[in-house]
Amino acid sequence: MFEGITYYMIFRIPFIVYLGIVTFILFLITGLIAYLRRKEKTKIPVQWHFRFAYLSIVLGFLHLILGISSYI
């Protein structure tokens, strides 16, 4: 069942690749918010750091489940 979702082709690239790229970008944004707040170069609230972190973890977990389930 998950194999159909995992390998759904979008512009000849599987869906799981796009999901991994989005997850990686969210992790980078999360780290960037923390870094910029520490250097006092931005006034982004800490709430956004936590929101991006939660979203990154959820998408990372979904990416993991889709990747593993395609081989089971």
Order of alpha helices (4+ residues) and beta strands (2+ residues): alpha-beta-beta-alpha-alpha
